Amino acid sequence: MDLQLENSQLQRKLKTLISRAEENQKIQQRYQDYEQRLLSCTSLAEFLNELLLEAVDYFQLATVDLVIYDPDYSIRDLLAFLNIECYGDCLQLRHGPEYFSTLFGNEPKVILKALKSDAFNDPLSVLIKDGVNANSVALLPLTRQGELIASLHFASQSSTRFTRDKATDFLVHLSHIAAVCFENCVAREQLKRQGQIDPLTQVANRRSFDEDYARELARTERNKNSLACMFVDVDFFKKINDTWGHQAGDLCLKLVAAQIQLQLRTTDILARYGGEEFVVVLPDCESTEAGIIAERIREAVENLQVLRSELELQEGASSVASEADSAIELRVSVGLCAWRPPQERTHDLALLGQQLLASADEAMYACKRAGRNRVTAIEFQLDTATASTSL
């Protein structure tokens, strides 16, 4: 009888172990499937979407947050360049190590913790956003080559989902995969950005502009909105280089690009077209509004103060100017042209785009002939550009 009881108990234990093993197998497979989804991401936007949005439903969580360590602000600039700003508080940047030291101490490792019933007295309660019902959290440090690069936070409504008695094997492996994917996506986007950004002025280069311009033309033709183009050319730039040196010329181009950018909307396109010439595309912008923006650009550049003492030129170049406090006078000529698509479909957008740019370029040269430091608009037609008018 005792043997039968003992055998029955052993069978129950065996079934329990088998059941746990099967459950662990399912959990492992689920984590592996999700890791494969992360590994298949080819862009930073796709990775963040998978991590911050899809993971919530996939793992049945209250919320997922990612806090990125960004000491040199490079990630901030990359996110701005990629126009990634749709995750709110779920995506944060920290530029100092204090935040991460508070979470993980000196040795980053996965932390599972049930939040206290009095959440206001729990130091981890700061991780939970208002309106989110979370009772336990998992903190996953993302590290590469021994350095912490981000912190991934899973929050659950269940107080028993993430507790200290639970194994962390799957989460540890997930944190390693997420770290690799994040690093790879950032590196890929930065490399892509380098191929699209003018290294001197840090605005889009000609190649990037050609791609963005083609897309914007197609969108404008589809929506039947107005679109304006302008060329901004620095006046007497050769004289600046000859008098002050090429380093001064480079600095002037940087300052001009920055001033142009400040006058534009986030949806506008700015690129260095070549030499001292910049091109601007203003989507959904009528000619009158574009003229106001163009004049604003001209005034902003004219008001720039570039003193010789601020140039920090090489010793040989700095000796060219005679007065220590003399300043470079910066002026620009702005040529402008606007287009509104007709109701009938435009069949050759590439040709139209070329003619639109040519019209804006013609308007810019009209500025030069009229004395520079001004804005000139030209009326656009698909086959000809006429009726130059000084604004």
C-alpha positions, 0 to 999 in steps of 0.5 A: 500500500505504501509502495502504491502511494509512493508511486502515485506521488512520484507520478504526480511529481513527474507530471508536474515536472513534465508540465513545467518543462512543456511550459518552459519550452513554450515560453522559450519558443515564444521568446525565440520567435520575438527575438527573431522579429527583433533581428529582422528589423532593418531600421531604427524606426522598425526596431523601436516600433517592435520593441515599444509597441508590438511587445506590449501585446506580444507579452501582454504587458502594461507598458514597455519603456526604453531609456537610452544612454546618450552622453554625446547627444548623437542618438538625439540628433539621429532621432531628430534626423529620422523624425522619430518622435511618436513614442512619448515617454516610452522612449527617453534619452539620458545624457549622464550615468546617474539615472542608470546607476540608480537602477542597476548600481555598479553591475548592470543585471536583469532586475525583477521586482513587485512594486509596493502597494504604496507605490509612492514609497517605491523608488521604482514607481518613477518608472511607471507613467501616470494612468498605467496600472503596473504592479511588477517590473522587469528592468533589462540592461542593454550592454555592449562590450561591457558598456551599458547603452540603454535600459529596457523596462517591462511593466505588468499589471500582475504583481506576480509576473516579475518577482525575485523568485522567478528565473531571468534566463529568457529575459537575460538572453532577450536583453543581449539580443535587443542590445545587438539589434539596437546597436546594429540599427543605430550604426546602419542609420548613422552610416545612411545619414552620413551618405545623406548629409553634407559634412560641412553644413550638416544639412542634406546633400544633393543626393538626399535632396534628389530623393526627397524632392522626387517624393515631395513632387509626387505627394504634392501632385497627389494632394493637389497642394502648392509647392514652392522652391527656392535657391539661396546663394551667398553673395560675394562668397569668393571674396570672403574666401580670398579675403578671410581664408577658406576656414572663414568661408566654411564657417560662413556656410555653416552659419548660413545653413543654420539660419536658413534651417531656423526659418523653416518648418519641420516638413520643409527640405533644405539641402546644400546644392553645391558650393555656396548655394542652398536649395529649399523646398516648401511643401503645401506653401503658396507663393505669398507665404513662401515669399515671406519665408524667403525674406525672413531668410534674407534678413536672418543672414544679413543680421549675422555678426561674424567677427574676426576674433571669433573665427579661430583661423589658422595663423597664416589666414588670420593675418590677411584681415587688417582689423582685429574686430572687423566683421564679415558681411554676409548677404544672400540672393534668394530666387523663388518659384511656386507650383500648384498642380493642375487637376489633370495628372502630371505625366512627367514629374521628373521633367516638371521638377527640373523645370521648377528648379530651373525657374527658381535658379533663374530667379536667383540669378535675376537677384544677382543682376539686380544687385544681390541681397534680395528676394526675386519670385518668378511665375512658373509654367510647365514649359516656360518660366516668365514674369519675374517680379521683385518682392 
